Amino acid sequence: MKKLISIIAFSATVYATQIIEISQKQQNDLGVRTAKVISASKTSFGPYNGVVVLDKKDIISISSNIDSMIENIHVSKLQHLKKGQKLLTLKSHALLSLQREYIQALIEGENVDKNYERNLKLQSEGIISSKRLLESQNQKQSSDFKVELTGHQLLTSGFNKSMLTKLKTTHQPILEKTLYAPRDAVVYMIDVNIGEYIQADHGMMTIYANGKRFIEVSVPVDVVENISVGDLCTFGKYSAKVSMIGNIVNTASQSVQVRAQIDNADGIYINRVYGVKILKDIKNAYIVKKSALVFEGKKSYLFKKISKGFEVTEAKIISEESENYVIKANLRVTDVLAISSTSALLSAMEE
């Protein structure tokens, strides 16, 4: 055993290029058993904790752009909504004042337009001067600007274009403003009561719009380097594909957030926690028995059988199963590895 002992006593930096010359009898004496490597085309990681989330753009806050009073609430918390469904009805003195200004600007503008058209004709006939026409033209431009300005104020205060058109046509103020669901959604929270006075930009209701759903998975930092965009995640009856991989490590858990888009999220619950497995297609990887690996510091090694004994081969662990490791190493499917007494190969002592 002297030759064996003298060779395996090299430092770890030398292992990856060393050949351990050991006879078959010595192998038998040490109880060394061998097995062929198995090619691996897929592997899995986890399960890791994952939380179902939705995009920020799908969390919609319903608010008023102007001071108002809640006249009516048409929906209830957790109610499922269709796009265009009534949510809230508001009354606003401030909005009525803006409408009054707009109507006055319209009426004044109509009179100014008539005067301008009359003066345009009179000037062409030489009855009035060009200076008089210019004054009339300036009045028209000022009037048009006032109509446009008050119209924009209404639009930024909660009016839509159809409401503005109606007001322009009828000159009758709209006494109530009704808010509608912008998308199919679920009512998450209602933060007002009927009769309550609310200030501009006060959040009255939050709805979760239907849309893409994601699961955010906390993956250990030493595993995340093996994860790629497009890898498959499975949890419960659902599946998802990795769409984003973070680069910020949680200091407490030493994990990185991985986001996957859920393929069919019908009926899934927001904020529910699942155990998520990540499945990955791999190339040039192998399945080996856990007993085939030995460790020295942060590196792992295999003993590949050759005619003279064993060649020490460095291996990188990709994932861990109950009895095996999935590894990458300089191997072929025809190679045979020591799978028992590997610790003896590493640390045999002279008798």
JOVENRA-V181012 format. One line per field, one symbol per residue. phi: phi as a letter, one per 30 degrees, with the letter a starting at -180 (. if undefined). psi: psi as a letter, one per 30 degrees, with the letter a starting at -180 (. if undefined). burial: I if it has 24 or more other ideal C-beta (glycine too) atoms within 12 Angstrom, else O. A space follows every 50 residues. Layout:
# JOVENRA-V181012
phi: ???
psi: ???
burial: ???
This chain:
# JOVENRA-V181012
phi: .ddedddddddddcedccccdbddddddddidcbaddcdccbbbbjdbdb cdbbdedcccccbcdbebcddaccbbeiddccejddcbcbbbdddddddd ddddddddddddddddddddddddcidcdddddddddddddddddddddd ddddddcjdcdddddddddcicdcdbcccbddaeabdcabcbbdjdcbde iddcabbcddldbbccccceddcddccbejdccbahccbacdcbbdbccd ddchbbdbcbdddbceidcdidcbdccccbdbbhbbcbdeddcbbbiccb bcccdbddlbcdbdbcdcabcdcbccbcadbbdddbcdbbhdddddbdcd d
psi: feeeeeefgllfffefgkkjjkleeeeeefhklllklkkkflllkaklkk kkllkeffjkkjlkglklkjekkfllkgkklkkfkkelklkjeeeeeeee eeeeeeeeeeeeeeeeeeeeeeeffgelleeeeeeeeeeeeeeeeeeeee eeeeefgfkleeeeeeeeefgkkjfkkkklkflkakjekkgllkfkkklk gkkekkkjkkakllkkkjkkefefffklkfkkkkkbglllkkfkklgkkk eefhlkkkkkkkejgkglkkgkkljkkjkkkllhllklkeffklkjbglk lljkklefckkkkkkkkelkaeflkklklillfflklkglgeeeeegkkk .
burial: OOOIOOIIOOOOOOIIOIIIIIOOOIIOOIOIOIIOIIOIOOIIIIOIII IIIIOOOIOIIIIIIIIIIIIOIOIOOOOOIOOOOOIIIIIIOIIIOIIO IIIOIIOOIOOIOOIIOOIOOOOOOOOOOOOOIOOIOOOIOOIOOIIOOI IOIIOOIIIOOOIIOOIIOOOOIIOOIIIIIOOOIIIIOIOIOOOOOIOO OOOIIIIIIIIIIIIIIIIIOOIIOIIOOOIIIIIOOIIIIIIIIOOOOO OOOOIIIIIIIIOOIOOIOIOOOIOIIIIIOIOOIIIIIIIIIIOOOOOI IIIIIOOOIIIIIIIIIIIOOOOIIIIIIOIOOOIIIIIOIIOIIIOIOO O
